[in-house]
Every structure is written in structure tokens, then in C-alpha cells.
Amino acid sequence: MLQKSPAVSWKPAGYPRVSSLAFVHPTAVLIGEVVIHDGAIIFPLAIIRADEGFPIIVGENTNVQDGVIIHCLKGGRVEIGRRVSLAHGALIHGPCVIGDETFVGFRAMVINSRIGRGCFIGHGALIEGVEIPDGKYIPGLTRVSSREQVTGLADLTERQKDFAGEVLAVNGELKEAYKRNNNYW
């Protein structure tokens, strides 16, 4: 569902903008100034709400999987890069930037943070109020909320890069299949 956001004292009403080369499942909810770029796919029950902070931008060939929630505080914005995977149930709460080719695992939370390019955030991790450099691995169920914790992060392995690439490939093919099928009952 695409919906206009209400006008409030700090911003006028906003409307989602979705590329014709993207796919948004009919059960996903996009409210306000949400920008979905070419090749992106928004899966069932994802919620992207730009009614408080805005805009929320989803980059090219990015997949936003089932049950993902993206929202932002007043005065902030969220930018999701190109070729990013936001896995099932992830929560992105801005202001946030997630760099290109990053994988965010199931139920991971990224809050008020900047994530570099090519990072891998494991399932259930909590990233809050930090900047993560390019190419870092955050293990599942880990909390990273200080500069000291960031400096101790390992670099990505080839196995993690391969996994993230496979997730992108599978979801890219699914996007094309959904666009062809367009058959909901």
C-alpha cells in the first residue's frame, strides 16, 4: 500500500515514489517521502514509514524482506545503499545510512548509525549510535554501541561476501518473477 503522509508542523504531506523497475508487494506499506530506486524489491509486510523523519531512500537492486521496519526520527533521514539486503524482521531506525552491498541479518537492529560499504551484520545484532567502517563483520546477537566495540570488529570473510552475494542474486530473480506473475489471490 502506498500512502501519503499527513502534513505536520515540521513538514508538508509527502508521497512515495517507486521506480517502474522496482517491485513493491501489495502487503508492504510505504508512507510519505519514500523513494524506491530501480531494481529494488520490497517484500510482504515490510513497513517503510517516512511520516516523521524524511526522506527514506532505498537504493538500486536492494531487497527489503518480509517484516522489515524502516522509520526515522523527526529531522533525520534514512539512506539505504545499492545492492543491500535487509533480511526478515530487521529494524532500521534513523537517522541512518547503510552503505552499498551490506547485509543486515534477521531481526538485526540498526539505530542512529552509519554502516559502511560491504558490511555484514549478523542475525539479531544491535547496532546503536556508531559508525561502522567499510567491510566489517558484526556477529549475530552482538551489541555494538561504542567506539571501542567498533575498533574490535573483524573484517568480512569470503564466505560472508559469497553469502551476501547469493542473497542478492536470489532476491533479484524473485523480483523479476513477481513482476512477471503479478498474480495475487
Backbone as a printed PyTorch tensor [residue, N CA C, xyz], in Angstrom:
tensor([[[  0.8410,  -1.1740,   0.0000],
         [  0.0000,   0.0000,   0.0000],
         [  0.8900,   1.2420,   0.0000]],

        [[  0.6370,   2.1280,  -0.8950],
         [  1.3420,   3.4080,  -0.9460],
         [  0.4040,   4.4630,  -0.3840]],

        [[  0.9300,   5.2640,   0.5470],
         [  0.0550,   6.2160,   1.2340],
         [  0.7680,   7.5450,   1.4410]],

        [[  0.0250,   8.6150,   1.2430],
         [  0.5170,   9.9580,   1.5410],
         [  0.6760,  10.0930,   3.0490]],

        [[  1.7460,  10.7760,   3.4720],
         [  1.8860,  11.0600,   4.9040],
         [  1.0990,  12.3200,   5.2350]],

        [[  0.6510,  12.4520,   6.4780],
         [ -0.0700,  13.6630,   6.8530],
         [  0.8760,  14.8560,   6.9330]],

        [[  0.3440,  16.0330,   6.6670],
         [  1.1060,  17.2630,   6.8850],
         [  1.1530,  17.5180,   8.3870]],

        [[  2.3300,  17.8550,   8.8830],
         [  2.5170,  18.1830,  10.2970],
         [  3.3150,  19.4780,  10.3760]],

        [[  3.5060,  19.9990,  11.5680],
         [  4.1270,  21.3180,  11.7150],
         [  5.5320,  21.3830,  11.1220]],

        [[  6.2790,  20.2870,  11.0940],
         [  7.6650,  20.3270,  10.6220],
         [  7.8390,  19.8780,   9.1750]],

        [[  6.7410,  19.4060,   8.5250],
         [  6.8780,  19.0010,   7.1250],
         [  5.5230,  18.9170,   6.4460]],

        [[  5.5110,  19.1750,   5.1440],
         [  4.2690,  19.0130,   4.3940],
         [  3.9880,  17.5250,   4.1530]],

        [[  2.8120,  17.2330,   3.6320],
         [  2.4880,  15.8580,   3.2490],
         [  3.5100,  15.3720,   2.2240]],

        [[  3.8280,  14.0930,   2.2750],
         [  4.7760,  13.5150,   1.3290],
         [  4.2000,  12.2690,   0.6940]],

        [[  4.7310,  11.9140,  -0.4680],
         [  4.2210,  10.7910,  -1.2410],
         [  5.3520,   9.8300,  -1.5880]],

        [[  5.0770,   8.5160,  -1.5770],
         [  6.0880,   7.5660,  -2.0320],
         [  6.3380,   7.7170,  -3.5380]],

        [[  7.5760,   7.4580,  -3.9400],
         [  7.9580,   7.4280,  -5.3570],
         [  8.6600,   6.0980,  -5.6090]],

        [[  8.0780,   5.2930,  -6.4780],
         [  8.5900,   3.9520,  -6.7400],
         [  8.9460,   3.8430,  -8.2150]],

        [[ 10.1820,   3.4480,  -8.4990],
         [ 10.6110,   3.2260,  -9.8770],
         [  9.7510,   2.1420, -10.5250]],

        [[  9.4830,   2.3070, -11.8000],
         [  8.7390,   1.2760, -12.5350],
         [  9.5590,  -0.0050, -12.6770]],

        [[ 10.8520,   0.0640, -12.4070],
         [ 11.7290,  -1.1070, -12.4860],
         [ 11.8950,  -1.7910, -11.1340]],

        [[ 11.1920,  -1.3070, -10.1290],
         [ 11.2090,  -1.9120,  -8.7920],
         [  9.9320,  -2.7280,  -8.6210]],

        [[  9.8620,  -3.4670,  -7.5140],
         [  8.6380,  -4.2010,  -7.1880],
         [  8.3210,  -4.0100,  -5.7160]],

        [[  7.0810,  -3.6190,  -5.4350],
         [  6.5890,  -3.4860,  -4.0620],
         [  5.4070,  -4.4370,  -3.9120]],

        [[  5.5290,  -5.3980,  -3.0100],
         [  4.4380,  -6.3490,  -2.7780],
         [  3.2170,  -5.5920,  -2.2470]],

        [[  2.0040,  -6.0020,  -2.6410],
         [  0.8050,  -5.2750,  -2.2160],
         [  0.5780,  -5.2230,  -0.7070]],

        [[  1.1870,  -6.1310,   0.0680],
         [  1.0020,  -6.0740,   1.5220],
         [  2.0600,  -5.2240,   2.2190]],

        [[  3.0390,  -4.7420,   1.4710],
         [  4.0200,  -3.8150,   2.0470],
         [  3.3530,  -2.4520,   2.2150]],

        [[  3.8580,  -1.6590,   3.1570],
         [  3.2930,  -0.3330,   3.4240],
         [  4.3940,   0.7030,   3.2720]],

        [[  4.1890,   1.6660,   2.3720],
         [  5.1070,   2.7870,   2.1780],
         [  4.3190,   4.0580,   2.4470]],

        [[  4.7720,   4.8420,   3.4240],
         [  4.0550,   6.0570,   3.8050],
         [  5.0020,   7.2430,   3.7040]],

        [[  4.5590,   8.2900,   3.0200],
         [  5.3120,   9.5370,   2.9610],
         [  6.4230,   9.5150,   1.9370]],

        [[  7.4210,  10.3530,   2.1720],
         [  8.5030,  10.5610,   1.2050],
         [  9.4940,   9.3920,   1.2380]],

        [[  9.0370,   8.2820,   0.6500],
         [  9.8380,   7.0720,   0.4910],
         [ 10.2190,   7.0050,  -0.9780]],

        [[ 11.4980,   6.7980,  -1.2590],
         [ 11.9790,   6.7180,  -2.6370],
         [ 12.5430,   5.3160,  -2.8520]],

        [[ 11.9610,   4.5830,  -3.7980],
         [ 12.4010,   3.2280,  -4.1200],
         [ 13.0240,   3.2740,  -5.5150]],

        [[ 14.3200,   2.9700,  -5.5920],
         [ 15.0590,   3.0710,  -6.8580],
         [ 14.9460,   1.8030,  -7.7080]],

        [[ 15.4600,   1.8960,  -8.9350],
         [ 15.4180,   0.8140,  -9.9200],
         [ 15.8800,  -0.5150,  -9.3320]],

        [[ 15.1420,  -1.5600,  -9.6550],
         [ 15.5620,  -2.9110,  -9.3200],
         [ 15.3590,  -3.3240,  -7.8790]],

        [[ 14.8810,  -2.4300,  -7.0320],
         [ 14.6550,  -2.7870,  -5.6240],
         [ 13.4070,  -3.6570,  -5.5100]],

        [[ 13.3620,  -4.4770,  -4.4670],
         [ 12.1660,  -5.2720,  -4.1770],
         [ 11.8090,  -5.0920,  -2.7060]],

        [[ 10.5340,  -4.8260,  -2.4740],
         [ 10.0070,  -4.6700,  -1.1200],
         [  9.0370,  -5.8360,  -0.9110]],

        [[  9.3940,  -6.7370,  -0.0060],
         [  8.6480,  -7.9780,   0.1930],
         [  7.4280,  -7.7800,   1.0920]],

        [[  6.6040,  -8.8570,   1.2390],
         [  5.3790,  -8.7550,   2.0310],
         [  5.6210,  -8.2490,   3.4520]],

        [[  4.6910,  -7.4150,   3.8830],
         [  4.5930,  -6.9230,   5.2570],
         [  5.7510,  -6.0400,   5.7030]],

        [[  6.5800,  -5.5940,   4.7710],
         [  7.5850,  -4.5840,   5.1120],
         [  6.8580,  -3.2590,   5.3280]],

        [[  7.3790,  -2.4600,   6.2580],
         [  6.7960,  -1.1450,   6.5400],
         [  7.9070,  -0.1140,   6.4400]],

        [[  7.7070,   0.8730,   5.5650],
         [  8.6660,   1.9660,   5.4040],
         [  7.8790,   3.2480,   5.6220]],

        [[  8.1390,   3.8910,   6.7520],
         [  7.2890,   4.9940,   7.2110],
         [  8.0800,   6.2860,   7.3100]],

        [[  7.8860,   7.1610,   6.3260],
         [  8.5510,   8.4670,   6.3110],
         [  7.5450,   9.5580,   6.6510]],

        [[  6.8630,   9.3880,   7.7600],
         [  5.8810,  10.3910,   8.1810],
         [  6.4230,  11.3090,   9.2690]],

        [[  7.5270,  10.9240,   9.8820],
         [  8.1600,  11.7450,  10.9220],
         [  9.4720,  12.2960,  10.3640]],

        [[ 10.4750,  11.4530,  10.2210],
         [ 11.7120,  11.8420,   9.5480],
         [ 11.6140,  11.4760,   8.0810]],

        [[ 12.3000,  12.2400,   7.2280],
         [ 12.2020,  12.0050,   5.7880],
         [ 13.3930,  12.6330,   5.0890]],

        [[ 13.7360,  12.1530,   3.8850],
         [ 13.1450,  11.0220,   3.1840],
         [ 13.7470,   9.7070,   3.6600]],

        [[ 13.1390,   8.6180,   3.2280],
         [ 13.7200,   7.2870,   3.3610],
         [ 13.9810,   6.8100,   1.9430]],

        [[ 15.2410,   6.5150,   1.6590],
         [ 15.6670,   6.1720,   0.3040],
         [ 16.1620,   4.7330,   0.2890]],

        [[ 15.6350,   3.9420,  -0.6400],
         [ 16.0670,   2.5560,  -0.8310],
         [ 16.7530,   2.4870,  -2.1900]],

        [[ 18.0380,   2.1110,  -2.1840],
         [ 18.8610,   2.1520,  -3.3850],
         [ 18.5780,   1.0480,  -4.3920]],

        [[ 19.2450,   1.1660,  -5.5250],
         [ 19.0800,   0.2350,  -6.6390],
         [ 19.4100,  -1.1960,  -6.2270]],

        [[ 18.5610,  -2.1240,  -6.6890],
         [ 18.7780,  -3.5670,  -6.5140],
         [ 18.9010,  -3.9920,  -5.0550]],

        [[ 18.2780,  -3.2390,  -4.1820],
         [ 18.2490,  -3.5720,  -2.7560],
         [ 17.0000,  -4.3930,  -2.4730]],

        [[ 17.1080,  -5.3450,  -1.5340],
         [ 15.9270,  -6.1190,  -1.1450],
         [ 15.5910,  -5.8500,   0.3150]],

        [[ 14.3250,  -5.5200,   0.5290],
         [ 13.7750,  -5.2560,   1.8580],
         [ 12.8070,  -6.4080,   2.1180]],

        [[ 13.2180,  -7.3390,   2.9640],
         [ 12.4950,  -8.5980,   3.0940],
         [ 11.3100,  -8.4990,   4.0520]],

        [[ 10.6190,  -9.6210,   4.1800],
         [  9.3740,  -9.7180,   4.9470],
         [  9.5270,  -9.1420,   6.3540]],

        [[  8.5960,  -8.2750,   6.7200],
         [  8.5270,  -7.7780,   8.0890],
         [  9.5720,  -6.7530,   8.4830]],

        [[ 10.3580,  -6.2670,   7.5430],
         [ 11.3370,  -5.2160,   7.8600],
         [ 10.5810,  -3.9360,   8.1960]],

        [[ 11.0920,  -3.1860,   9.1740],
         [ 10.5290,  -1.8780,   9.5150],
         [ 11.6280,  -0.8370,   9.3560]],

        [[ 11.3150,   0.2200,   8.6050],
         [ 12.2330,   1.3530,   8.4470],
         [ 11.4620,   2.6070,   8.8440]],

        [[ 12.0310,   3.3680,   9.7780],
         [ 11.3960,   4.5880,  10.2810],
         [ 12.5060,   5.5550,  10.6640]],

        [[ 12.1540,   6.7950,  10.9240],
         [ 13.1670,   7.7930,  11.2600],
         [ 12.5850,   8.8590,  12.1730]],

        [[ 13.4320,   9.3500,  13.0810],
         [ 13.0330,  10.4420,  13.9620],
         [ 12.9030,  11.7540,  13.1940]],

        [[ 12.0940,  12.6350,  13.7090],
         [ 11.9130,  13.9830,  13.1680],
         [ 13.2790,  14.6300,  12.9640]],

        [[ 13.4530,  15.2370,  11.7910],
         [ 14.6990,  15.9290,  11.4770],
         [ 15.7780,  15.0310,  10.8960]],

        [[ 15.5330,  13.7300,  10.8300],
         [ 16.5190,  12.7950,  10.2900],
         [ 16.0590,  12.2030,   8.9690]],

        [[ 16.9110,  11.3450,   8.4190],
         [ 16.6060,  10.6500,   7.1770],
         [ 17.2540,   9.2810,   7.2270]],

        [[ 16.8300,   8.4060,   6.3290],
         [ 17.4270,   7.0800,   6.1990],
         [ 17.8280,   6.8960,   4.7480]],

        [[ 19.0690,   6.4670,   4.5460],
         [ 19.5590,   6.1560,   3.2040],
         [ 20.0800,   4.7280,   3.2080]],

        [[ 19.4370,   3.8850,   2.4180],
         [ 19.8620,   2.5030,   2.2410],
         [ 20.5300,   2.4450,   0.8690]],

        [[ 21.7660,   1.9810,   0.8190],
         [ 22.5380,   1.9920,  -0.4200],
         [ 22.0630,   1.0050,  -1.4700]],

        [[ 22.9060,   0.8370,  -2.4800],
         [ 22.6420,  -0.0890,  -3.5810],
         [ 23.0740,  -1.5000,  -3.1840]],

        [[ 22.3160,  -2.4900,  -3.6910],
         [ 22.6600,  -3.9110,  -3.5010],
         [ 22.7870,  -4.2750,  -2.0150]],

        [[ 21.8560,  -3.7650,  -1.2320],
         [ 21.7910,  -4.0580,   0.2070],
         [ 20.7050,  -5.1080,   0.4280]],

        [[ 20.9220,  -5.9960,   1.3850],
         [ 19.8900,  -6.9440,   1.8180],
         [ 19.5090,  -6.6250,   3.2560]],

        [[ 18.2320,  -6.3340,   3.4590],
         [ 17.6790,  -6.1760,   4.8010],
         [ 16.8270,  -7.4160,   5.0340]],

        [[ 17.3390,  -8.3680,   5.8090],
         [ 16.6920,  -9.6700,   5.9710],
         [ 15.4660,  -9.5810,   6.8730]],

        [[ 14.7220, -10.6740,   6.9070],
         [ 13.4270, -10.7710,   7.5820],
         [ 13.4480, -10.1550,   8.9780]],

        [[ 12.5130,  -9.2340,   9.1900],
         [ 12.3090,  -8.6730,  10.5170],
         [ 13.3460,  -7.6730,  10.9870]],

        [[ 14.2590,  -7.2540,  10.1210],
         [ 15.2530,  -6.2520,  10.5360],
         [ 14.5440,  -4.9320,  10.8420]],

        [[ 15.1410,  -4.1530,  11.7340],
         [ 14.6210,  -2.8360,  12.1020],
         [ 15.7040,  -1.8030,  11.8290]],

        [[ 15.3780,  -0.8200,  11.0020],
         [ 16.2850,   0.2880,  10.7080],
         [ 15.5910,   1.5390,  11.2250]],

        [[ 16.2070,   2.2040,  12.2210],
         [ 15.5800,   3.4030,  12.7810],
         [ 16.5670,   4.5530,  12.7060]],

        [[ 16.2000,   5.5580,  11.9110],
         [ 17.0990,   6.6530,  11.6320],
         [ 17.0200,   7.7830,  12.6250]],

        [[ 17.9970,   8.6660,  12.4250],
         [ 18.7770,   8.8000,  11.2060],
         [ 19.7910,   7.6630,  11.0430]],

        [[ 19.8790,   7.1610,   9.7950],
         [ 20.7870,   6.0530,   9.4750],
         [ 21.2440,   6.1400,   8.0310]],

        [[ 22.4450,   5.6330,   7.8040],
         [ 22.9460,   5.3880,   6.4560],
         [ 23.4780,   3.9650,   6.4570]],

        [[ 23.0710,   3.1890,   5.4660],
         [ 23.5970,   1.8350,   5.2930],
         [ 24.2610,   1.7960,   3.9280]],

        [[ 25.5690,   1.5170,   3.9280],
         [ 26.3650,   1.5630,   2.7080],
         [ 26.0320,   0.4620,   1.7210]],

        [[ 26.4390,   0.6850,   0.4830],
         [ 26.2310,  -0.2670,  -0.6010],
         [ 26.7410,  -1.6540,  -0.2180]],

        [[ 26.0560,  -2.6680,  -0.7420],
         [ 26.4830,  -4.0680,  -0.6490],
         [ 26.6380,  -4.5650,   0.7870]],

        [[ 25.7970,  -4.0610,   1.6680],
         [ 25.7930,  -4.5020,   3.0660],
         [ 24.6520,  -5.4910,   3.2760]],

        [[ 24.8900,  -6.4730,   4.1370],
         [ 23.8740,  -7.4490,   4.5250],
         [ 23.4970,  -7.1900,   5.9810]],

        [[ 22.1850,  -7.0730,   6.2400],
         [ 21.6680,  -6.9000,   7.6010],
         [ 20.8000,  -8.1180,   7.8930]],

        [[ 21.1750,  -8.9130,   8.8940],
         [ 20.5440, -10.1990,   9.1690],
         [ 19.1670, -10.1200,   9.8000]],

        [[ 18.5640, -11.3180,   9.9340],
         [ 17.2300, -11.4460,  10.5350],
         [ 17.1900, -10.7560,  11.8950]],

        [[ 16.1490,  -9.9680,  12.1030],
         [ 15.8810,  -9.3150,  13.3820],
         [ 17.0240,  -8.4400,  13.9080]],

        [[ 17.9650,  -8.1190,  13.0440],
         [ 19.0140,  -7.1790,  13.4560],
         [ 18.3960,  -5.7920,  13.5700]],

        [[ 18.9900,  -4.9550,  14.4310],
         [ 18.5140,  -3.5840,  14.6110],
         [ 19.6660,  -2.6190,  14.3690]],

        [[ 19.4130,  -1.6290,  13.5270],
         [ 20.3820,  -0.5670,  13.2730],
         [ 19.6830,   0.7320,  13.6400]],

        [[ 20.2090,   1.4130,  14.6610],
         [ 19.5540,   2.5950,  15.2150],
         [ 20.5560,   3.7410,  15.2450]],

        [[ 20.1900,   4.8640,  14.6230],
         [ 21.0030,   6.0810,  14.6820],
         [ 22.4800,   5.7820,  14.4090]],

        [[ 22.7410,   5.1240,  13.2800],
         [ 24.1060,   4.6970,  12.9710],
         [ 24.4160,   4.8840,  11.4990]],

        [[ 25.7010,   4.8080,  11.2050],
         [ 26.1920,   4.8540,   9.8310],
         [ 26.9850,   3.5650,   9.6130]],

        [[ 26.5270,   2.7730,   8.6390],
         [ 27.1580,   1.4930,   8.3350],
         [ 27.8980,   1.6410,   7.0080]],

        [[ 29.1570,   1.2370,   6.9850],
         [ 29.9740,   1.3630,   5.7830],
         [ 29.5610,   0.4170,   4.6730]],

        [[ 30.2960,   0.5200,   3.5930],
         [ 30.0640,  -0.3150,   2.4110],
         [ 30.5410,  -1.7400,   2.6910]],

        [[ 29.7810,  -2.7160,   2.1840],
         [ 30.2220,  -4.0970,   2.2310],
         [ 30.3440,  -4.6840,   3.6210]],

        [[ 29.4710,  -4.2890,   4.5290],
         [ 29.4830,  -4.8610,   5.8860],
         [ 28.5200,  -6.0430,   5.9600]],

        [[ 28.6700,  -6.8410,   7.0040],
         [ 27.8000,  -7.9910,   7.2420],
         [ 27.3770,  -7.9390,   8.7030]],

        [[ 26.0880,  -7.6700,   8.9230],
         [ 25.5390,  -7.5890,  10.2740],
         [ 24.7740,  -8.8780,  10.5260]],

        [[ 25.2400,  -9.6680,  11.4790],
         [ 24.6490, -10.9730,  11.7570],
         [ 23.2490, -10.8790,  12.3380]],

        [[ 22.5590, -12.0170,  12.3060],
         [ 21.1820, -12.1100,  12.7920],
         [ 21.0960, -11.6840,  14.2570]],

        [[ 20.1320, -10.8130,  14.5440],
         [ 19.8620, -10.4030,  15.9130],
         [ 20.8410,  -9.4090,  16.5070]],

        [[ 21.7750,  -8.8990,  15.7140],
         [ 22.7300,  -7.9080,  16.2320],
         [ 22.0160,  -6.5870,  16.5010]],

        [[ 22.5840,  -5.7910,  17.4010],
         [ 22.0800,  -4.4520,  17.7060],
         [ 23.2150,  -3.4670,  17.5010]],

        [[ 23.0230,  -2.5520,  16.5600],
         [ 23.9990,  -1.5050,  16.2580],
         [ 23.3310,  -0.1900,  16.6290]],

        [[ 23.9410,   0.5610,  17.5560],
         [ 23.2770,   1.7810,  18.0210],
         [ 24.2780,   2.9050,  18.2410]],

        [[ 24.0460,   4.0280,  17.5160],
         [ 24.7890,   5.2530,  17.7560],
         [ 26.2580,   5.2090,  17.3810]],

        [[ 26.6170,   4.4020,  16.3670],
         [ 28.0240,   4.2700,  15.9920],
         [ 28.1970,   4.3810,  14.4810]],

        [[ 29.4520,   4.5180,  14.0810],
         [ 29.8260,   4.4770,  12.6700],
         [ 30.7020,   3.2510,  12.4620]],

        [[ 30.2650,   2.3750,  11.5660],
         [ 30.9880,   1.1390,  11.2650],
         [ 31.7420,   1.3500,   9.9560]],

        [[ 33.0690,   1.1290,   9.9330],
         [ 33.8260,   1.2970,   8.6910],
         [ 33.4520,   0.2480,   7.6390]],

        [[ 33.8780,   0.4750,   6.4180],
         [ 33.6360,  -0.4540,   5.3170],
         [ 34.1780,  -1.8470,   5.6400]],

        [[ 33.4660,  -2.8640,   5.1300],
         [ 33.9730,  -4.2250,   5.1360],
         [ 34.0570,  -4.9160,   6.4770]],

        [[ 33.2500,  -4.5270,   7.4350],
         [ 33.3220,  -5.1190,   8.7790],
         [ 32.2270,  -6.1660,   8.9950]],

        [[ 32.5320,  -7.1140,   9.8760],
         [ 31.6080,  -8.1790,  10.2630],
         [ 31.1630,  -7.9560,  11.7000]],

        [[ 29.8490,  -7.9270,  11.8930],
         [ 29.2670,  -7.8080,  13.2220],
         [ 28.5720,  -9.1400,  13.4980]],

        [[ 29.0770,  -9.9400,  14.4290],
         [ 28.4850, -11.2550,  14.6910],
         [ 27.0340, -11.1460,  15.1580]],

        [[ 26.2670, -12.1980,  14.8920],
         [ 24.8840, -12.2570,  15.3470],
         [ 24.7920, -12.1160,  16.8580]],

        [[ 23.6900, -11.5300,  17.3110],
         [ 23.3860, -11.3440,  18.7360],
         [ 24.4170, -10.4900,  19.4660]],

        [[ 25.1590,  -9.6870,  18.7200],
         [ 26.1650,  -8.7980,  19.3020],
         [ 25.6010,  -7.3900,  19.3980]],

        [[ 25.9520,  -6.6890,  20.4780],
         [ 25.6000,  -5.2710,  20.6000],
         [ 26.8570,  -4.4560,  20.3360]],

        [[ 26.7310,  -3.4800,  19.4270],
         [ 27.8300,  -2.5650,  19.1380],
         [ 27.2880,  -1.1590,  19.3360]],

        [[ 27.7690,  -0.4880,  20.4020],
         [ 27.2420,   0.8380,  20.7230],
         [ 28.3310,   1.7820,  21.2260]],

        [[ 29.5990,   1.4200,  21.0090],
         [ 30.6890,   2.3030,  21.4260],
         [ 31.8280,   2.2280,  20.4150]],

        [[ 32.6520,   3.2520,  20.4060],
         [ 33.8120,   3.2960,  19.5150],
         [ 34.7570,   2.1200,  19.7950]],

        [[ 34.9040,   1.7750,  21.0580],
         [ 35.7840,   0.6570,  21.4310],
         [ 35.2980,  -0.6540,  20.8200]],

        [[ 33.9970,  -0.8770,  20.8560],
         [ 33.4480,  -2.0960,  20.2580],
         [ 33.6500,  -2.1070,  18.7500]],

        [[ 33.5310,  -0.9520,  18.1120],
         [ 33.7330,  -0.8620,  16.6640],
         [ 35.1680,  -1.2190,  16.3000]],

        [[ 36.1380,  -0.7250,  17.0630],
         [ 37.5460,  -0.9900,  16.7200],
         [ 37.8970,  -2.4700,  16.8350]],

        [[ 37.1330,  -3.2340,  17.5930],
         [ 37.4020,  -4.6590,  17.7360],
         [ 36.7350,  -5.5410,  16.6930]],

        [[ 36.0110,  -4.9520,  15.7420],
         [ 35.2940,  -5.7570,  14.7530],
         [ 36.2400,  -6.3690,  13.7280]],

        [[ 35.9320,  -7.5900,  13.3230],
         [ 36.7230,  -8.2980,  12.3060],
         [ 36.3150,  -7.8420,  10.9080]],

        [[ 37.1900,  -8.1260,   9.9520],
         [ 36.8750,  -7.8980,   8.5430],
         [ 36.0030,  -9.0390,   8.0220]],

        [[ 35.2660,  -8.7600,   6.9550],
         [ 34.4440,  -9.7730,   6.3070],
         [ 35.3030, -10.9060,   5.7680]],

        [[ 34.7530, -12.1040,   5.7840],
         [ 35.4130, -13.2460,   5.1500],
         [ 34.8350, -13.4350,   3.7490]],

        [[ 35.5120, -14.2050,   2.9350],
         [ 34.9950, -14.5150,   1.5980],
         [ 33.6660, -15.2580,   1.7010]],

        [[ 33.5390, -16.1120,   2.6810],
         [ 32.2930, -16.8660,   2.8670],
         [ 31.1180, -15.9170,   3.1090]],

        [[ 31.3190, -14.8890,   3.9350],
         [ 30.2500, -13.9160,   4.2010],
         [ 29.9350, -13.1020,   2.9500]],

        [[ 30.9600, -12.7180,   2.2040],
         [ 30.7330, -11.9900,   0.9450],
         [ 29.9310, -12.8440,  -0.0280]],

        [[ 30.3000, -14.1330,  -0.1260],
         [ 29.5840, -15.0410,  -1.0290],
         [ 28.1250, -15.1990,  -0.6100]],

        [[ 27.8870, -15.3450,   0.6910],
         [ 26.5190, -15.4820,   1.1900],
         [ 25.6970, -14.2420,   0.8280]],

        [[ 26.2470, -13.0650,   1.0880],
         [ 25.5370, -11.8140,   0.7830],
         [ 25.2470, -11.7120,  -0.7150]],

        [[ 26.2070, -12.1170,  -1.5420],
         [ 26.0090, -12.0980,  -2.9910],
         [ 24.9120, -13.0500,  -3.4370]],

        [[ 24.8580, -14.2240,  -2.8220],
         [ 23.8160, -15.2020,  -3.1560],
         [ 22.4370, -14.6780,  -2.7660]],

        [[ 22.3280, -14.0270,  -1.6180],
         [ 21.0460, -13.4400,  -1.2000],
         [ 20.5920, -12.4040,  -2.2290]],

        [[ 21.5110, -11.5820,  -2.7030],
         [ 21.1640, -10.5870,  -3.7230],
         [ 20.6960, -11.2530,  -5.0120]],

        [[ 21.3990, -12.2990,  -5.4390],
         [ 21.0450, -12.9810,  -6.6850],
         [ 19.6510, -13.6100,  -6.5930]],

        [[ 19.3900, -14.3170,  -5.5100],
         [ 18.0900, -14.9740,  -5.3320],
         [ 16.9690, -13.9370,  -5.3180]],

        [[ 17.1530, -12.8560,  -4.5750],
         [ 16.0970, -11.8550,  -4.4730],
         [ 15.9320, -11.0530,  -5.7540]],

        [[ 17.0060, -10.8880,  -6.5170],
         [ 16.8860, -10.2570,  -7.8240],
         [ 16.0300, -11.0910,  -8.7650]],

        [[ 16.2420, -12.4060,  -8.7370],
         [ 15.4250, -13.2840,  -9.5750],
         [ 13.9700, -13.2980,  -9.1000]],

        [[ 13.7690, -13.3140,  -7.7880],
         [ 12.4030, -13.2530,  -7.2610],
         [ 11.6860, -11.9760,  -7.6950]],

        [[ 12.4130, -10.8580,  -7.6910],
         [ 11.8010,  -9.5910,  -8.1170],
         [ 11.2610,  -9.7200,  -9.5340]],

        [[ 12.0770, -10.2670, -10.4280],
         [ 11.6440, -10.4180, -11.8200],
         [ 10.4420, -11.3530, -11.9210]],

        [[ 10.4560, -12.4450, -11.1570],
         [  9.3400, -13.3930, -11.1880],
         [  8.0540, -12.7480, -10.6650]],

        [[  8.1510, -11.9970,  -9.5700],
         [  6.9740, -11.3080,  -9.0400],
         [  6.4310, -10.3070, -10.0570]],

        [[  7.3060,  -9.5930, -10.7200],
         [  6.8490,  -8.5980, -11.6990],
         [  6.1370,  -9.2780, -12.8720]],

        [[  6.6500, -10.4360, -13.2970],
         [  6.0140, -11.1760, -14.3990],
         [  4.6690, -11.7540, -13.9600]],

        [[  4.6410, -12.3390, -12.7880],
         [  3.4700, -13.0610, -12.3000],
         [  2.3300, -12.1080, -11.9580]],

        [[  2.6090, -11.1690, -11.0690],
         [  1.6190, -10.1740, -10.6430],
         [  0.2380, -10.7990, -10.4370]],

        [[  0.2200, -11.9320,  -9.7590],
         [ -0.9890, -12.7270,  -9.6220],
         [ -1.2470, -12.9750,  -8.1360]],

        [[ -2.0830, -12.1650,  -7.5200],
         [ -2.3280, -12.2590,  -6.0780],
         [ -3.7560, -12.6920,  -5.8260]],

        [[ -3.9410, -13.6810,  -4.9280],
         [ -5.2780, -14.1270,  -4.5810],
         [ -5.4530, -14.2310,  -3.1210]]])
